[in-house]
């Protein structure tokens, strides 16, 4: 597991601090893989807003995506979240 830098941890904290984005991340992390349409169906957000949240999560490496035909599927990257948790855990030890 790679060591996370403070700047990256801050960006993840900010991203997950948004209640809608946190909910979207949780929905993805709780399953194996989820189709973008399922994310939109579960939230009362416009598709464009959901797309923005997914881009932020993807850019931070918390989720990854793959395209199959016209559909985009998302899955969480547990290693990235584990690195974030490890960073937070070590704050208490300093």
N, C-alpha and C positions, 0 to 999 in steps of 0.2 A: 504494500500500500504506500502510495507516495505521500510525502509530507505536504500539507496544505499551507500556503502562505496566508498571512493576515488579510491581505487585500482580497484574495479569492473568497475567504471565509466571510468577509464583510459583504461581498456581492451576493453570496448565497443567502446570508441572513436577511438582506434587504429583499431579495426575490421571494423568499418563503414568508416574509413578513406581510405580504399581500394576501389577505384571506382567500380571494378567488384563486390565486396562483397556488397557494398551499393546498387548497382543496383539489385542484387539478393534479398537482404532483401526487397527493395521497391516493387519488383514484388510479393513477397510472402505477404507482408503487405497490398497491394492494393486489394487482393482477399480474399476469404473465406479459400480456401485450394487449394494447387497446387501440382500436380504430378511432381516428379523429372524430368521426361522426358520433361515436358513443360519448366522447368527452363533451361535445356540443349539446347532445341530448340531455346530459346530466346537469348542466349548468344553465342558468337563465342569463347567459351572455351572448352577444352577437358572435357569429363565426369569426369575424375579424378580430374581436377581442380575445377569443380563445386561441386563435392563431398566434397573436402577439405573445400571450402567456407561454404557449408551447415553444415559441422561438427563444424566449428568455431562458426557459428551463433547459433547452437544447444547447444554447450558447454557453451556459454554465457547466455543461456536461452532466447535469442531473438526470437527463433523459436522452435517449437516442431514438432515431426514427429510421424507418425504411419505407420506401415507396413500392407499392405493388399495384400496377395499373394506374388507376386514378386515385387510389386510396393510399393514405399515409398511416402507418402503424407506429405507435410509441411504446417504449418500454423504459423502465427506470434503469439507472446505472448504480447498483448498490455500493460499489466500491467508492464512488464519488461521495455518496452520502455518508458512508462509513468514515472517510477521510475528514469530512466536515465534523462529524460527531467526535472523532479523535481530537481534532483541533480544539473543540469546545471543552472536552474532558481535560485537556492539558492546561486550560486556563486556570482551573482550580488548583493545579499542582505547582504553579509558579509563585 
